[in-house]
Amino acid sequence: MTQINRPSRPPNRRFGHRFSRTVTAAAALLLALTACSADGTGGSHSDASAKRKTTHGPVWRTDPHSIAALGDSITAGFDACTVLSDCPEVSWSTGTDPKVDSLARRLVPRPATHSWNFAKTGAVMNDLPDQAAAAAVHKPDLVTVLIGANDACRRDVTAMTPTATFRADFERSLTYLRRILPHTQVYVAAVPDLLRLWSEGRKNPLGKEVWKLGMCGSMLRDPDDLTRPAQDRRAAVQGRVKAYNAAMAEVCGKDPLCRFDRSVFDYRFTDRQLSTWDWFHPGTRGQQELAELAFRAVTRKGS
């Protein structure tokens, strides 16, 4: 029989359309996956990098190349070397005496030309803004602050600086430093424990005689008086010191380049760290201990 050649079956158009749609969908999915960032946010690589950069704040550096010291008679080294005189060479912050081994000697490559001490004997927190302005001229890498004992050490508890005023002056000083010196770090030492000062210093008869001259009357007046009114007076001073420290800790805690060091309040000093001239200010040993505490805080890794 003669074979009849039938026309071939026309292609399946429905299958072709399905195949085309499948290829198109796959291509779109591939493009979408390619556009996704590695962290799964769906943004571009540059967007992800920008996001990572904004999450990192200022980093505390443990190797400052210059230091400016602010504060009161403690940082000025008052009564540490001779009676009724400042002795900045033994200052815990910027002193040059190797026996103290100050913060500047430990950290600053050239402390003789790159450390400055603006602390003043008798200074209160209200004096800190002016000291901060003087320090800002030198653009230090690190500013140290130890002030506040004179705000509590008054003739009587009624004359102590109110906590709100104390806080406002400290906040004003820190705000100024941050505005003028945005990258400068600030180390803030706590106000020392004045109640412990009373309990340790009163062990020395000569010290108690010196205190009668009017030194820190709010805490040290009548050191052997253990009546309830005297204890309440000392407790009021101690409470105000704790309030000062809490205020500084809170304000400092809002600034990533500020470190508040409570260890200065917690340090269990004895009469061996006190000046043998007044049994109130730190002597050379006390200055050495302050330098060690500050060094630990400033060189501590992390935030």
Disulfide bonds with the S-S distance in Angstrom:
Cys81-Cys87 1.90
Cys153-Cys216 2.03
Cys252-Cys258 1.93
